[in-house]
Amino acid sequence: MARILAFAVVLLMLSSTAMGVAQEKSVKSNSSKPTLFYPDDENRGFDNADPPSDAVLDALLATPEVKDTVEEMSDSKMDVDRVALRKLFEVVPVDLGGTSKNSYMVLGRFPMSGGDCNWFWIVRADPRMAVVLYSAGLSLELRRTKTNGYRDIRETWGTAATHGYRFYRYDGFRYKAGRDHVQTVKP
């Protein structure tokens, strides 16, 4: 009986060590590029952000959200030259999977944001710069699961009365909204 107990203890120690090594490798392999983007939590995910390159800025300027905001800024006599516009975005590289290793998560700063939410864009660089997702929410998470070779994405959002999740999956050209999970906030 003592031998069996000793064997079990050794096995437990070995499995714990193996699990620790596996977790360490997982953390190390994911530490190069962030997968959770939550600006309201000490700018999580955007710690090492840069302004957008010319190509990324051009892709953003082609989206309806940015076009409309630039038009409103112009009407309000705000500065809308490229230098000023570049300051309204934070960009970090991300790995979406698939064949495109050069993709970027973009966060808009006021006025490129909502009154109660953040504006996010994902710009895929291959084969050309293209916005493959626009999302208005509190955070985005690049999931481990994939659709059509690209990582699935979970957006969190909330209001005073509800909060929830929205899932996005890649359809071969861009990310499409999938199922939502909504929960009512109890007073």
Secondary structure as UniProt FT lines:
FT   HELIX           2..30
FT   STRAND          36..38
FT   TURN            39..43
FT   TURN            47..48
FT   HELIX           54..61
FT   HELIX           64..75
FT   TURN            76..77
FT   HELIX           82..86
FT   TURN            87..88
FT   STRAND          89..94
FT   TURN            98..99
FT   STRAND          103..108
FT   TURN            110..111
FT   STRAND          118..124
FT   STRAND          130..137
FT   STRAND          139..147
FT   TURN            148..149
FT   STRAND          150..158
FT   STRAND          162..170
FT   STRAND          175..184
//
